[in-house]
């Protein structure tokens, strides 16, 4: 099984769709830039692959001639996402993808995806003709709904050759959806740039606008600067975006980007692009998606600024801020390094915020707690109400590797769990020198990506479920018996239910007990059952029958194994039965216990029923009329 490699996938997807920004809507991991994998709270996984994982998949399964398609892995079954007609979603030769998953609600009942194909009558684009033909759909309860539409729906060529319309955020109940597009969806969109729209109760409204109509800017290639989607409040009533457009009267600086909020048609500027405090003639600071941490359920947002945003900020280095819906902004207190190092020479990276706004994760090279004994990058948790800090990337020694490439990968919605990737070995279970994914829960750190076949290859984070219980990673290691191809695959780890304290159920249990609690499943697994071939003729004697079976050459998860029966076609009585195991592409004559076979007959007509299965438990039943000849 070969899943589309993570590096190649990000490069390809980046040219096809507008990537959600750093703290975008869906819970695949709030620091991910592009999500090609989505997981719901029950462990169902939607992922992208060009392999032939189902019998109805398109293409030939190769990287060169395969077709990128969306598959769903539910338990031990893989199914292909199809269109309203029950057939695979068609694709165009230019991009060779049928659909791209944009997001999934926490319960998995609302699936959002992009496609060049026209799946509903109200999608009037000519499919597969240009990037503008890409539209976003919702699939819920078997119904397909076009989301990226509006009363005007005029196609506007994008000077950068990207990317149609893409869904960026949706509320859990699906009532509010935000999408980004260069197309003109409403009459008040006159700037010719990429904008953000709200879809609510069947109506489309322009969100990335101000009190006055925004017109094309002659200083910006005859179009206004684009708007970058950042996120939304949990109910979807407020959306946040960044743009260099001057949308409000208090935005007087040209060519600098600010963070804005939009709620019920009212646009507010949140950030203040003041000059840096040190040195004359320093440029104004711009705010982009990289500054944005996230939003909380009360509509507050959290962001990073290098310049002072409040009167009490008199230092000369970056800080984290919270801005409420009422416009009030406060600086979140982060203490100076314990080592006395100059904070201006350190590094601070925004991470993620819990839904309630009480837990903020960030990365820094500043040693802020005694247990942080080095000046390398570490991940911290800030309790925003009290200012208390906790070190998340626990376990490092005093002399860690020179470059650990530590990355905060994602957090659960309640902030009780965080996942991060590092090359550093933080537990005894981590026996290789490559990148792994770790879980932090309630002050405890444990390895999420187990080793398997002993090869020194990395395990790369892909996604987590909103509740943080399930994490998906990609690796070339063969970690399960059904994965024997030495190719890149997706795995899902069930880290166990959270305890009342927020830790996973097996955090404190060492050794084998703890490993048992961390259940592993192969995600990018094919669900093509072995279609066993049955020879037309066989042999029998008084106690045994012999039947020739073939395991298909196309079976990638062989060997084929199962049970065969010979049945009387008139009475249905089982005359002989037995088990078999045959290598892929081979045929074998198997022996069946035939004590119930009639005596005194030279030939016998029976029905052979063969139930074949592969290592992934894909099963199929083959039936055929067979003539048995008595052996001499």
C-alpha positions as CSV (number, residue, x, y, z in Angstrom):
1,X,0.0,0.0,0.0
2,X,1.4,3.4,-0.9
3,X,-0.2,6.5,0.5
4,X,0.7,9.8,-1.2
5,X,4.0,10.9,0.4
6,X,3.6,13.8,2.8
7,X,6.2,16.1,1.2
8,X,4.9,15.4,-2.3
9,X,1.3,15.8,-1.3
10,X,1.9,19.2,0.3
11,X,3.6,20.4,-2.8
12,X,0.9,19.1,-5.1
13,X,-2.0,20.3,-3.0
14,X,-0.5,23.7,-2.6
15,X,-0.8,24.2,-6.4
16,X,-4.4,22.9,-6.5
17,X,-6.3,24.5,-3.6
18,X,-6.1,27.5,-1.4
19,X,-4.4,26.2,1.8
20,X,-6.1,26.9,5.1
21,X,-4.0,29.3,7.1
22,X,-2.0,28.4,10.2
23,X,-4.8,28.4,12.6
24,X,-7.6,27.4,10.3
25,X,-10.9,25.9,11.1
26,X,-10.8,22.2,11.1
27,X,-9.2,20.2,13.8
28,X,-6.5,18.4,11.9
29,X,-3.9,20.1,14.1
30,X,-4.0,23.8,14.5
31,X,-0.4,24.3,13.4
32,X,-0.8,22.4,10.1
33,X,-0.8,24.5,6.9
34,X,-2.5,21.9,4.7
35,X,-4.6,19.1,5.9
36,X,-4.8,16.1,3.7
37,X,-6.1,13.9,6.5
38,X,-9.2,14.4,8.7
39,X,-10.3,12.4,11.8
40,X,-13.5,12.6,13.7
41,X,-14.1,11.8,17.4
42,X,-14.9,8.1,16.7
43,X,-11.6,7.5,14.8
44,X,-13.0,7.5,11.3
45,X,-10.4,8.9,8.9
46,X,-10.8,10.7,5.6
47,X,-7.6,10.8,3.5
48,X,-6.2,11.4,0.1
49,X,-4.5,8.7,-2.0
50,X,-3.7,7.8,-5.6
51,X,-3.7,4.1,-4.9
52,X,-6.3,1.5,-5.9
53,X,-7.6,0.9,-2.4
54,X,-11.1,-0.1,-3.5
55,X,-12.4,-1.9,-6.6
56,X,-14.1,1.2,-7.9
57,X,-11.1,3.5,-7.5
58,X,-10.0,5.4,-10.6
59,X,-6.6,5.4,-12.4
60,X,-4.0,2.7,-12.3
61,X,-2.7,3.3,-8.8
62,X,0.7,4.7,-9.9
63,X,2.1,8.2,-9.1
64,X,2.3,9.0,-12.8
65,X,-1.1,7.8,-13.9
66,X,-3.0,7.5,-10.7
67,X,-5.9,9.8,-9.6
68,X,-5.9,11.5,-6.2
69,X,-9.2,10.6,-4.5
70,X,-10.7,10.8,-1.1
71,X,-11.2,7.6,0.9
72,X,-12.8,6.9,4.2
73,X,-11.3,4.3,6.6
74,X,-14.0,3.2,9.1
75,X,-12.9,0.3,11.3
76,X,-11.4,-2.4,8.9
77,X,-13.1,-1.1,5.8
78,X,-12.0,1.5,3.2
79,X,-14.6,3.1,0.9
80,X,-14.2,5.6,-1.9
81,X,-16.0,9.0,-1.7
82,X,-18.5,9.1,-4.6
83,X,-20.8,11.6,-6.2
84,X,-24.6,11.9,-6.0
85,X,-25.0,9.4,-8.8
86,X,-23.2,6.7,-6.7
87,X,-20.3,6.7,-9.1
88,X,-16.7,7.8,-8.5
89,X,-16.3,11.6,-8.7
90,X,-14.8,12.4,-12.2
91,X,-11.5,14.1,-12.6
92,X,-9.7,16.3,-15.2
93,X,-6.5,15.4,-16.9
94,X,-4.8,18.6,-16.0
95,X,-4.7,18.0,-12.2
96,X,-5.7,14.3,-12.0
97,X,-7.6,14.6,-8.8
98,X,-11.3,13.9,-8.2
99,X,-11.8,15.6,-4.8
100,X,-9.8,17.0,-1.9
101,X,-11.2,16.9,1.6
102,X,-11.3,20.3,3.3
103,X,-12.7,19.4,6.7
104,X,-14.9,17.1,8.7
105,X,-17.1,18.0,11.7
106,X,-16.3,16.5,15.1
107,X,-19.0,13.9,14.8
108,X,-18.2,13.1,11.1
109,X,-21.7,14.0,10.0
110,X,-20.6,16.9,7.8
111,X,-17.8,16.4,5.2
112,X,-16.5,19.3,3.2
113,X,-14.5,18.8,0.0
114,X,-13.4,20.6,-3.2
115,X,-13.7,19.3,-6.7
116,X,-13.6,20.4,-10.3
117,X,-16.6,18.3,-11.1
118,X,-20.1,19.7,-11.1
119,X,-22.1,17.5,-8.8
120,X,-25.3,19.5,-8.4
121,X,-27.5,21.4,-10.9
122,X,-26.7,24.8,-9.3
123,X,-23.0,24.4,-10.1
124,X,-22.9,26.0,-13.5
125,X,-19.2,26.1,-14.0
126,X,-17.8,24.2,-17.0
127,X,-15.9,21.4,-15.2
128,X,-12.2,20.8,-15.8
129,X,-11.7,24.0,-17.9
130,X,-9.7,26.2,-15.4
131,X,-8.8,26.7,-11.7
132,X,-12.0,28.7,-11.4
133,X,-14.1,25.6,-11.9
134,X,-13.0,24.3,-8.4
135,X,-16.0,24.5,-6.0
136,X,-16.6,23.4,-2.4
137,X,-19.4,21.0,-1.3
138,X,-20.9,19.7,1.9
139,X,-21.8,16.0,2.1
140,X,-24.3,15.4,5.0
141,X,-26.7,12.5,5.4
142,X,-26.2,11.5,1.8
143,X,-27.0,15.0,0.5
144,X,-24.6,17.1,-1.6
145,X,-24.9,20.8,-1.2
146,X,-22.9,23.4,-3.2
147,X,-21.4,25.9,-0.7
148,X,-19.2,28.1,-2.8
149,X,-21.9,30.0,-4.7
150,X,-23.7,33.3,-4.5
151,X,-26.3,35.5,-6.3
152,X,-23.7,36.8,-8.8
153,X,-21.2,33.8,-9.0
154,X,-19.0,35.5,-11.6
155,X,-15.8,33.8,-12.5
156,X,-12.8,36.2,-12.0
157,X,-9.4,35.0,-13.4
158,X,-6.8,34.8,-10.7
159,X,-3.5,36.4,-11.8
160,X,-1.6,33.9,-9.7
161,X,-3.3,30.9,-11.3
162,X,-5.0,29.7,-8.1
163,X,-7.4,28.3,-7.1
164,X,-11.2,28.4,-7.6
165,X,-13.2,28.4,-4.3
166,X,-12.3,26.5,-1.2
167,X,-14.1,25.9,2.1
168,X,-12.0,27.2,5.1
169,X,-14.2,26.8,8.1
170,X,-17.6,25.4,9.2
171,X,-19.4,25.2,12.5
172,X,-20.0,21.8,14.0
173,X,-23.7,21.8,13.1
174,X,-23.0,23.0,9.5
175,X,-25.1,26.1,9.9
176,X,-22.3,28.5,9.1
177,X,-19.6,28.0,6.5
178,X,-16.8,30.3,5.4
179,X,-15.0,30.0,2.0
180,X,-12.4,31.9,0.1
181,X,-12.4,32.6,-3.6
182,X,-11.2,35.1,-6.2
183,X,-14.6,34.8,-7.9
184,X,-17.2,37.5,-7.4
185,X,-20.1,36.0,-5.5
186,X,-22.0,39.1,-4.5
187,X,-22.7,42.5,-6.1
188,X,-20.7,44.4,-3.4
189,X,-17.5,42.6,-4.2
190,X,-15.7,45.1,-6.6
191,X,-12.1,44.8,-5.7
192,X,-11.1,41.9,-8.0
193,X,-9.1,40.2,-5.3
194,X,-9.4,37.0,-3.2
195,X,-12.1,37.4,-0.6
196,X,-13.8,35.6,2.3
197,X,-17.6,34.8,2.1
198,X,-20.1,33.5,4.7
199,X,-22.7,30.9,3.7
200,X,-25.6,31.0,6.2
201,X,-29.2,29.8,5.8
202,X,-28.7,29.5,2.1
203,X,-27.4,33.1,1.7
204,X,-24.0,34.3,0.8
205,X,-22.4,37.5,2.3
206,X,-19.1,39.2,1.7
207,X,-17.1,39.2,5.0
208,X,-13.7,40.6,4.0
209,X,-15.0,44.1,3.5
210,X,-15.4,47.4,5.4
211,X,-18.0,50.1,5.9
212,X,-17.2,51.5,2.5
213,X,-17.0,49.6,-0.8
214,X,-13.5,48.3,-1.5
215,X,-12.4,49.1,-5.0
216,X,-9.4,47.9,-7.0
217,X,-6.1,49.5,-6.0
218,X,-4.0,50.9,-8.9
219,X,-0.9,50.4,-6.8
220,X,-1.7,46.6,-6.5
221,X,-1.8,45.4,-10.1
222,X,-5.3,46.9,-10.7
223,X,-6.8,44.8,-7.8
224,X,-7.0,45.2,-4.1
225,X,-4.8,43.1,-1.8
226,X,-6.1,39.6,-1.0
227,X,-7.8,38.7,2.3
228,X,-6.3,35.8,4.3
229,X,-8.7,33.7,6.3
230,X,-7.5,33.2,9.9
231,X,-10.4,31.6,11.9
232,X,-13.8,32.0,13.4
233,X,-15.5,32.0,16.8
234,X,-16.8,28.5,17.7
235,X,-20.4,29.5,16.8
236,X,-19.2,31.0,13.5
237,X,-20.8,34.3,14.2
238,X,-17.4,36.1,14.0
239,X,-14.8,35.6,11.4
240,X,-11.2,36.8,11.5
241,X,-9.0,37.7,8.6
242,X,-5.8,39.5,7.6
243,X,-5.4,42.0,4.7
244,X,-3.4,44.9,3.6
245,X,-6.6,46.6,2.5
246,X,-7.5,49.7,4.6
247,X,-11.0,48.7,5.6
248,X,-11.6,51.0,8.5
249,X,-11.0,54.7,9.1
250,X,-8.4,54.1,11.8
251,X,-6.2,52.1,9.4
252,X,-4.0,54.8,7.9
253,X,-0.9,52.8,7.0
254,X,-0.5,51.6,3.4
255,X,1.2,48.3,2.6
256,X,0.8,46.9,6.1
257,X,-1.5,44.0,7.0
258,X,-3.8,44.0,9.9
259,X,-6.1,41.5,11.6
260,X,-9.8,42.3,11.3
261,X,-13.0,40.8,12.7
262,X,-16.4,40.7,10.9
263,X,-19.6,40.0,12.7
264,X,-23.2,40.7,11.4
265,X,-21.9,43.0,8.7
266,X,-19.7,45.1,11.0
267,X,-15.9,45.1,10.4
268,X,-13.5,46.0,13.2
269,X,-9.7,46.5,13.1
270,X,-8.1,44.5,15.9
271,X,-4.3,45.0,15.6
272,X,-2.4,48.3,15.5
273,X,0.5,48.6,13.0
274,X,2.7,50.9,15.1
275,X,6.4,51.4,14.5
276,X,8.9,49.3,16.2
277,X,10.1,50.9,19.5
278,X,13.8,50.8,18.7
279,X,15.6,52.7,16.0
280,X,14.4,55.5,13.8
281,X,12.7,54.9,10.5
282,X,11.8,51.3,11.3
283,X,9.0,49.9,9.0
284,X,5.5,49.3,10.3
285,X,4.7,45.8,11.5
286,X,2.4,43.7,9.4
287,X,0.1,41.0,10.8
288,X,-0.2,37.8,8.7
289,X,-1.5,34.3,9.4
290,X,1.8,33.5,11.1
291,X,0.9,36.0,13.9
292,X,-2.5,34.5,14.6
293,X,-2.8,31.9,17.4
294,X,-6.6,31.3,17.3
295,X,-9.9,32.3,18.8
296,X,-11.9,31.2,21.8
297,X,-15.6,30.5,22.4
298,X,-16.2,34.0,23.7
299,X,-15.0,35.6,20.5
300,X,-11.6,36.7,21.8
301,X,-8.6,36.2,19.6
302,X,-5.0,35.6,20.5
303,X,-2.0,36.8,18.4
304,X,1.7,37.5,18.4
305,X,3.1,41.0,17.9
306,X,6.6,42.3,17.6
307,X,5.5,45.9,18.3
308,X,3.7,47.2,21.4
309,X,-0.1,46.8,21.2
310,X,-0.9,48.0,24.7
311,X,0.5,50.9,26.9
312,X,2.0,48.5,29.4
313,X,4.2,46.9,26.7
314,X,7.5,48.7,27.0
315,X,9.8,45.8,26.2
316,X,11.6,45.5,22.8
317,X,10.6,41.9,21.9
318,X,7.6,40.0,20.7
319,X,4.6,39.3,23.0
320,X,1.3,37.5,22.9
321,X,-1.9,39.4,23.1
322,X,-5.6,38.7,23.7
323,X,-8.3,41.0,22.1
324,X,-11.9,40.7,23.1
325,X,-15.0,41.4,20.9
326,X,-15.4,44.7,22.8
327,X,-12.0,45.8,21.3
328,X,-10.1,45.7,24.6
329,X,-6.6,44.3,24.1
330,X,-4.4,42.9,26.9
331,X,-0.8,41.6,26.9
332,X,-0.4,38.1,28.2
333,X,2.5,38.0,30.6
334,X,5.4,35.8,29.7
335,X,8.4,36.2,32.1
336,X,11.9,36.9,30.9
337,X,14.4,34.1,30.5
338,X,15.8,32.7,33.8
339,X,19.2,32.7,32.3
340,X,19.2,36.4,31.9
341,X,19.6,36.1,28.2
342,X,18.5,39.0,26.0
343,X,14.9,38.2,24.9
344,X,15.4,40.1,21.7
345,X,17.9,37.4,20.7
346,X,15.4,34.6,21.4
347,X,12.6,33.1,19.4
348,X,8.8,33.1,20.1
349,X,6.4,31.2,17.9
350,X,2.6,31.2,18.4
351,X,1.0,27.8,18.6
352,X,-2.6,27.0,19.4
353,X,-5.4,28.0,21.9
354,X,-8.0,25.8,23.5
355,X,-11.7,26.4,22.7
356,X,-12.3,28.1,26.0
357,X,-9.3,30.4,25.6
358,X,-7.7,29.2,28.9
359,X,-4.8,27.2,27.5
360,X,-2.4,28.7,25.1
361,X,0.5,26.7,23.6
362,X,3.6,28.4,22.2
363,X,7.2,27.6,21.3
364,X,10.2,29.6,22.4
365,X,14.0,29.3,22.9
366,X,13.7,31.2,26.1
367,X,14.2,29.0,29.2
368,X,11.2,30.2,31.3
369,X,11.1,27.4,33.9
370,X,13.8,25.7,36.0
371,X,13.1,22.3,34.4
372,X,14.0,23.8,31.0
373,X,17.8,23.4,31.2
374,X,18.8,24.5,27.7
375,X,18.4,27.3,25.2
376,X,16.9,25.2,22.4
377,X,13.4,25.4,21.3
378,X,10.7,24.1,23.7
379,X,6.9,24.1,23.9
380,X,5.1,25.8,26.8
381,X,1.6,26.0,28.0
382,X,0.3,29.3,29.3
383,X,-2.8,29.3,31.5
384,X,-4.2,32.7,30.3
385,X,-6.4,33.3,33.4
386,X,-3.6,32.9,35.9
387,X,-0.4,33.4,33.9
388,X,1.0,30.0,35.1
389,X,3.4,28.2,32.8
390,X,4.1,24.5,32.2
391,X,6.8,23.0,30.1
392,X,5.2,20.6,27.5
393,X,8.2,19.2,25.8
394,X,9.4,17.4,28.9
395,X,12.1,14.7,29.0
396,X,14.9,16.4,27.3
397,X,18.4,16.1,28.8
398,X,20.8,18.8,29.5
399,X,22.6,18.3,26.2
400,X,19.9,17.7,23.6
401,X,20.8,17.2,19.9
402,X,21.8,20.3,18.0
403,X,18.7,20.4,15.9
404,X,15.7,18.6,17.3
405,X,13.2,20.2,14.8
406,X,10.7,20.4,17.6
407,X,7.2,21.3,16.2
408,X,3.8,21.7,18.0
409,X,1.6,19.5,15.7
410,X,-1.8,20.0,17.3
411,X,-3.9,20.1,20.4
412,X,-7.3,18.8,21.5
413,X,-10.1,21.3,21.6
414,X,-10.1,21.4,25.4
415,X,-6.3,21.9,25.5
416,X,-5.9,18.8,27.7
417,X,-3.8,17.0,25.1
418,X,-1.0,18.3,22.8
419,X,1.0,16.5,20.2
420,X,4.4,17.5,19.1
421,X,7.1,16.1,16.7
422,X,10.8,15.9,17.5
423,X,13.9,14.0,16.6
424,X,14.9,14.0,20.3
425,X,14.4,10.7,22.2
426,X,12.2,11.7,25.2
427,X,11.2,8.2,26.3
428,X,12.8,4.7,26.6
429,X,10.4,3.4,24.1
430,X,11.9,5.7,21.4
431,X,14.8,3.5,20.2
432,X,15.5,5.2,16.8
433,X,17.3,8.4,15.8
434,X,14.5,9.7,13.6
435,X,11.5,12.0,14.1
436,X,8.5,10.8,16.2
437,X,5.3,12.1,17.5
438,X,4.7,12.6,21.3
439,X,1.6,13.2,23.3
440,X,1.5,15.6,26.3
441,X,-1.4,15.1,28.7
442,X,-1.8,16.5,32.2
443,X,1.9,16.9,32.6
444,X,2.9,13.5,31.3
445,X,4.7,12.8,28.0
446,X,4.6,9.5,26.1
447,X,5.5,8.3,22.7
448,X,2.5,8.1,20.2
449,X,4.3,6.6,17.3
450,X,5.6,3.1,18.1
451,X,8.6,1.6,16.3
452,X,8.1,-1.5,14.2
453,X,10.4,-3.2,11.8
454,X,13.7,-1.7,13.1
455,X,14.4,0.6,10.1
456,X,15.5,4.1,10.9
457,X,12.7,6.0,9.2
458,X,10.6,8.8,10.6
459,X,7.0,9.0,11.7
460,X,5.4,12.2,10.5
461,X,2.3,13.7,12.1
462,X,-0.8,14.1,9.9
463,X,-3.9,14.8,12.0
464,X,-5.7,14.4,15.3
465,X,-9.3,14.1,16.3
466,X,-11.0,17.1,18.0
467,X,-11.1,15.3,21.3
468,X,-7.4,14.4,20.9
469,X,-7.9,10.7,21.4
470,X,-6.9,9.7,17.9
471,X,-3.7,10.7,16.1
472,X,-2.7,9.9,12.5
473,X,0.9,9.7,11.3
474,X,2.7,8.6,8.2
475,X,5.7,6.3,8.0
476,X,7.6,3.9,5.7
477,X,7.9,1.4,8.6
478,X,5.8,-1.7,8.4
479,X,4.1,-1.7,11.8
480,X,1.4,-4.3,11.3
481,X,1.1,-7.7,9.6
482,X,-1.1,-6.3,6.8
483,X,1.5,-3.7,5.8
484,X,4.3,-5.6,4.1
485,X,5.1,-3.3,1.1
486,X,7.8,-1.1,2.6
487,X,6.0,1.9,1.2
488,X,4.6,5.0,2.9
489,X,1.4,4.4,4.8
490,X,-0.9,6.1,7.2
491,X,-1.5,4.7,10.7
492,X,-4.0,5.7,13.4
493,X,-3.2,5.4,17.1
494,X,-5.9,5.3,19.7
495,X,-4.3,6.9,22.7
496,X,-7.2,5.9,25.0
497,X,-10.0,7.9,26.6
498,X,-9.1,10.9,28.6
499,X,-9.4,10.7,32.4
500,X,-11.2,13.4,34.4
501,X,-7.9,15.1,35.0
502,X,-7.3,15.4,31.2
503,X,-4.7,12.7,30.9
504,X,-5.0,9.6,28.8
505,X,-6.1,6.4,30.5
506,X,-2.8,4.7,30.2
507,X,-0.5,7.6,31.0
508,X,0.7,6.2,34.3
509,X,1.0,2.6,33.4
510,X,4.5,1.6,32.4
511,X,5.7,-1.2,30.1
512,X,3.6,-3.6,28.2
513,X,0.4,-2.6,29.9
514,X,0.9,0.9,28.6
515,X,1.8,-0.2,25.1
516,X,-1.3,-2.4,25.0
517,X,-3.5,0.6,25.7
518,X,-2.1,2.4,22.7
519,X,-3.9,0.6,19.9
520,X,-2.7,0.9,16.3
521,X,-4.6,0.7,13.1
522,X,-3.5,0.8,9.4
523,X,-5.4,3.5,7.7
524,X,-4.2,3.5,4.1
525,X,-5.3,-0.1,3.7
526,X,-6.9,-1.5,0.6
527,X,-10.3,-3.1,0.9
528,X,-10.2,-5.2,-2.3
529,X,-11.2,-8.8,-1.3
530,X,-9.4,-11.7,-3.0
531,X,-11.6,-13.1,-5.7
532,X,-10.6,-16.8,-5.6
533,X,-10.6,-18.7,-8.9
534,X,-12.1,-22.2,-8.9
535,X,-11.2,-24.9,-11.4
536,X,-14.1,-26.5,-13.2
537,X,-13.0,-30.0,-12.5
538,X,-11.8,-31.8,-9.4
539,X,-11.3,-35.3,-8.0
540,X,-12.7,-37.3,-5.1
541,X,-12.6,-40.7,-3.4
542,X,-14.4,-42.3,-0.5
543,X,-13.0,-39.9,2.1
544,X,-11.5,-36.9,0.4
545,X,-12.0,-34.4,-2.4
546,X,-9.4,-32.3,-4.2
547,X,-10.1,-28.9,-5.6
548,X,-7.8,-26.5,-7.5
549,X,-7.9,-22.9,-6.3
550,X,-6.0,-19.8,-7.5
551,X,-5.1,-16.7,-5.5
552,X,-5.3,-13.6,-7.8
553,X,-2.0,-11.9,-8.9
554,X,-3.6,-8.6,-8.1
555,X,-3.9,-9.5,-4.4
556,X,-1.6,-7.1,-2.7
557,X,-2.3,-8.3,0.9
558,X,-1.8,-12.0,0.3
559,X,-1.5,-14.8,0.9
560,X,-5.1,-15.9,0.4
561,X,-6.5,-18.1,3.1
562,X,-10.0,-19.3,4.0
563,X,-12.4,-22.2,3.8
564,X,-13.9,-24.2,0.9
565,X,-17.0,-26.3,0.8
566,X,-18.6,-28.6,-1.7
567,X,-22.4,-28.6,-1.6
568,X,-25.1,-30.8,-3.1
569,X,-26.8,-28.5,-5.6
570,X,-30.3,-30.0,-4.9
571,X,-30.3,-30.4,-1.1
572,X,-27.7,-27.9,0.0
573,X,-25.9,-30.6,2.1
574,X,-22.2,-30.0,2.7
575,X,-20.3,-33.0,1.2
576,X,-16.8,-31.9,1.9
577,X,-14.9,-28.9,3.5
578,X,-11.4,-27.8,4.3
579,X,-9.1,-24.8,4.8
580,X,-6.4,-23.4,2.5
581,X,-3.5,-21.0,2.4
582,X,-2.2,-20.0,-1.1
583,X,0.5,-17.5,-2.0
584,X,-0.4,-14.5,-4.2
585,X,-0.5,-15.4,-7.9
586,X,-0.2,-19.1,-7.2
587,X,-2.6,-22.0,-7.6
588,X,-2.8,-25.1,-5.5
589,X,-4.8,-28.3,-5.3
590,X,-6.3,-28.4,-1.8
591,X,-7.7,-31.4,0.1
592,X,-11.2,-31.4,1.5
593,X,-12.5,-33.7,4.2
594,X,-15.1,-35.7,2.2
595,X,-16.6,-38.3,4.6
596,X,-20.1,-37.2,3.5
597,X,-19.4,-37.9,-0.2
598,X,-21.6,-40.5,-1.8
599,X,-20.1,-43.9,-2.5
600,X,-20.3,-45.8,-5.7
601,X,-20.4,-42.8,-8.0
602,X,-17.8,-42.2,-10.8
603,X,-18.6,-38.5,-11.2
604,X,-20.4,-36.0,-9.1
605,X,-21.7,-32.5,-9.8
606,X,-21.4,-30.1,-6.9
607,X,-21.3,-26.4,-6.1
608,X,-18.0,-25.1,-4.7
609,X,-18.2,-22.3,-2.2
610,X,-14.9,-20.7,-1.4
611,X,-14.6,-17.9,1.1
612,X,-11.2,-16.2,0.7
613,X,-9.6,-13.6,2.9
614,X,-6.3,-11.7,2.9
615,X,-4.1,-10.3,5.8
616,X,-6.3,-7.2,6.1
617,X,-9.4,-9.3,6.6
618,X,-10.9,-8.4,3.3
619,X,-13.2,-11.3,2.3
620,X,-15.1,-12.5,-0.7
621,X,-17.1,-15.6,-1.5
622,X,-16.7,-17.3,-4.9
623,X,-19.2,-19.9,-6.2
624,X,-18.9,-22.3,-9.1
625,X,-20.4,-25.5,-10.4
626,X,-17.7,-28.2,-10.4
627,X,-17.6,-31.7,-11.8
628,X,-15.7,-34.2,-9.6
629,X,-14.2,-37.4,-11.1
630,X,-13.5,-40.4,-8.9
631,X,-9.8,-41.0,-8.5
632,X,-8.4,-44.3,-9.7
